[in-house]
Amino acid sequence: MSFGKTTPILRIFDEIKAVEFYVDFLGFKIDWQHRFEANFPLYLQVSRGDCVLHLSEHHGDATPGSALRIETDELEAFQQQLLAKEYKFAHPQIQAMPWGSQDMTVHDPFGNRLVFTNAICV
């Protein structure tokens, strides 16, 4: 038995704010987007490296305030990239966690919590 990779769905409410945060600030790219008709809710996929996220404006697709952990082997460099952008809504800091990892938490404009981690645990 095997399982495939997980793709979380995060609830968003504003396309412009989502692109500003996920693409302009975090450096993800838009892979594709879908609407059933003009002026309907947006569903899109963004990615950076092997990290793939689905973002949805559809009611019922996800719950605002979700949390996820994203592993990276370049946490300090990623933090410096983010700080250099001088994004007025986030100034992420790295914290040493009691279980041995280094974590950097960033909240999107919709209340979702993204924890970037080097995942080195003891």
MARVODREN-252969 format. One line per field, with one value per residue (C-alpha): residue number from 1; residue in three letters; x, y, z. Coordinates in Angstrom, 2 decimals. Example, Ala and Ser with C-alpha at 12.3 -4.5 7.8 and 13.67 -1.06 7.14 Angstrom:
nr	(1,2)
rest	(ALA,SER)
xx	(12.30,13.67)
yy	(-4.50,-1.06)
zz	(7.80,7.14)
END
This chain:
nr	(1,2,3,4,5,6,7,8,9,10,11,12,13,14,15,16,17,18,19,20,21,22,23,24,25,26,27,28,29,30,31,32,33,34,35,36,37,38,39,40,41,42,43,44,45,46,47,48,49,50,51,52,53,54,55,56,57,58,59,60,61,62,63,64,65,66,67,68,69,70,71,72,73,74,75,76,77,78,79,80,81,82,83,84,85,86,87,88,89,90,91,92,93,94,95,96,97,98,99,100,101,102,103,104,105,106,107,108,109,110,111,112,113,114,115,116,117,118,119,120,121,122)
rest	(MET,SER,PHE,GLY,LYS,THR,THR,PRO,ILE,LEU,ARG,ILE,PHE,ASP,GLU,ILE,LYS,ALA,VAL,GLU,PHE,TYR,VAL,ASP,PHE,LEU,GLY,PHE,LYS,ILE,ASP,TRP,GLN,HIS,ARG,PHE,GLU,ALA,ASN,PHE,PRO,LEU,TYR,LEU,GLN,VAL,SER,ARG,GLY,ASP,CYS,VAL,LEU,HIS,LEU,SER,GLU,HIS,HIS,GLY,ASP,ALA,THR,PRO,GLY,SER,ALA,LEU,ARG,ILE,GLU,THR,ASP,GLU,LEU,GLU,ALA,PHE,GLN,GLN,GLN,LEU,LEU,ALA,LYS,GLU,TYR,LYS,PHE,ALA,HIS,PRO,GLN,ILE,GLN,ALA,MET,PRO,TRP,GLY,SER,GLN,ASP,MET,THR,VAL,HIS,ASP,PRO,PHE,GLY,ASN,ARG,LEU,VAL,PHE,THR,ASN,ALA,ILE,CYS,VAL)
xx	(0.00,1.28,-0.02,0.64,1.66,-0.75,-2.06,-3.71,-6.60,-6.57,-9.57,-9.07,-11.52,-9.75,-7.81,-5.67,-4.62,-3.94,-1.64,0.10,0.81,1.49,3.15,4.64,5.66,6.27,7.55,5.13,4.06,0.56,0.38,-3.24,-6.53,-10.19,-13.58,-16.79,-17.91,-16.87,-17.49,-17.58,-15.24,-11.61,-9.77,-6.05,-2.86,0.37,3.73,7.29,9.66,7.89,5.40,1.97,-1.01,-4.58,-6.28,-10.06,-12.70,-15.41,-17.61,-17.12,-13.79,-11.74,-11.91,-10.28,-7.65,-6.07,-2.46,0.20,3.90,6.18,9.68,12.62,16.36,17.07,15.00,17.42,17.87,14.09,13.58,16.12,14.30,11.02,12.44,14.09,10.67,9.56,6.01,4.08,1.89,4.60,8.09,8.75,11.16,12.73,12.16,14.00,11.34,11.58,11.43,14.57,13.36,13.69,10.28,9.13,5.41,3.64,-0.10,-1.82,-4.45,-7.23,-6.11,-4.27,-0.98,1.99,4.87,8.07,10.41,13.80,12.16,15.31,13.78,15.41)
yy	(0.00,3.47,6.99,9.93,13.43,15.71,18.93,21.17,23.43,26.84,29.16,32.62,35.51,37.97,37.10,40.25,39.74,36.04,36.79,39.58,37.21,33.84,35.01,38.44,37.87,34.13,33.58,30.86,30.73,30.27,26.91,27.15,28.73,27.91,29.60,27.99,31.33,34.96,36.47,33.02,31.95,31.29,27.99,27.96,26.04,27.70,26.05,26.67,23.77,20.59,22.50,22.62,24.46,24.85,28.15,28.37,31.08,28.38,28.21,24.88,23.97,24.76,26.45,29.83,29.55,26.33,25.53,23.63,22.90,23.27,21.79,23.67,23.10,26.84,28.40,31.23,32.18,32.11,34.36,36.86,36.84,37.62,40.35,42.02,42.44,44.68,43.33,45.55,42.74,40.26,40.35,36.63,35.48,32.07,30.35,27.42,24.87,22.58,19.49,20.53,22.21,25.83,27.24,30.44,31.19,33.41,34.17,34.79,37.56,34.99,33.68,30.58,29.78,28.57,27.23,26.91,24.49,22.90,19.84,18.74,17.03,15.15)
zz	(0.00,-0.81,-0.56,-2.84,-1.97,-0.10,-1.61,0.99,0.02,1.69,1.73,0.24,-0.12,-2.40,-5.55,-5.49,-1.86,-2.49,-5.44,-3.54,-0.63,-2.27,-5.50,-4.84,-1.20,-0.77,-4.31,-5.43,-9.07,-10.41,-12.18,-13.27,-12.30,-12.91,-12.75,-13.91,-15.38,-15.26,-11.83,-10.17,-7.33,-8.20,-7.67,-8.40,-7.85,-6.76,-6.28,-5.25,-5.75,-4.64,-2.47,-4.13,-2.64,-3.85,-3.04,-3.24,-3.03,-3.11,-0.01,1.72,0.11,3.20,6.57,7.20,9.89,8.65,9.50,7.59,7.84,4.84,4.99,3.52,3.67,3.29,6.06,6.87,3.21,2.69,5.71,4.31,0.93,2.66,4.88,1.88,0.25,3.13,2.95,5.34,6.72,7.76,9.24,9.78,12.46,12.98,16.30,17.84,18.82,21.87,19.63,17.76,14.57,13.50,12.48,10.80,10.95,8.42,8.36,5.04,4.68,5.25,8.64,7.41,9.17,7.15,9.23,7.26,9.02,8.63,10.30,12.12,15.12,17.97)
END
